[in-house]
């Protein structure tokens, strides 16, 4: 599952993710498009918000995929 799909699956908006990670909506959009990657601090906050591990997110953010 990609980052955007994971966000949508929990019913969250980009604004909600941005607020939880203390970043701009633009930053979240860039993460979802693959233009940039979150900092380690943002990854920790993002994982907590999305109810997953940092490892799962790193796989999704870096490769665009989720390990089986």
C-alpha positions in Angstrom: 0.0 0.0 0.0 1.4 3.4 -0.9 1.4 6.3 1.5 -1.5 8.1 -0.2 -3.6 4.9 -0.2 -2.8 4.3 3.5 -3.9 7.9 4.3 -7.1 7.5 2.4 -7.8 4.1 4.0 -8.0 5.7 7.4 -10.1 8.6 6.2 -7.5 11.2 6.7 -6.9 14.3 4.6 -3.5 15.7 3.7 -4.2 18.5 6.1 -4.8 16.1 9.0 -1.5 14.3 8.2 0.3 17.7 7.9 -1.0 18.8 11.3 0.0 15.5 13.0 3.5 15.7 11.6 4.0 19.5 12.1 4.6 20.1 8.4 2.8 21.8 5.5 0.2 20.2 3.3 2.6 20.8 0.5 5.2 18.6 2.2 2.6 15.8 2.6 1.8 16.1 -1.1 5.4 15.9 -2.0 5.9 12.8 0.1 2.9 11.1 -1.6 4.1 12.0 -5.1 7.7 10.8 -4.3 9.2 14.2 -4.9 10.7 14.3 -1.4 10.9 12.0 1.6 10.0 12.7 5.2 12.7 13.3 7.8 13.1 10.6 10.5 11.1 12.7 12.9 8.3 13.1 10.4 8.4 9.4 9.7 8.0 8.6 13.4 5.0 11.0 13.7 3.6 9.7 10.4 3.8 6.1 11.5 2.0 6.9 14.7 -0.7 8.8 12.9 -1.2 6.0 10.3 -1.0 3.2 12.8 1.9 1.4 11.3 5.7 1.0 11.9 8.4 3.2 10.6 9.8 0.2 8.8 6.6 -0.3 6.9 6.6 3.4 6.0 10.2 3.5 4.9 9.6 0.6 2.5 6.6 2.5 1.1 8.2 5.9 0.9 11.5 4.6 -0.6 10.1 2.0 -3.0 6.5 3.0 -3.4 5.5 -0.5 -2.3 4.7 -2.4 0.8 6.6 -5.7 1.5 4.4 -8.8 1.5 
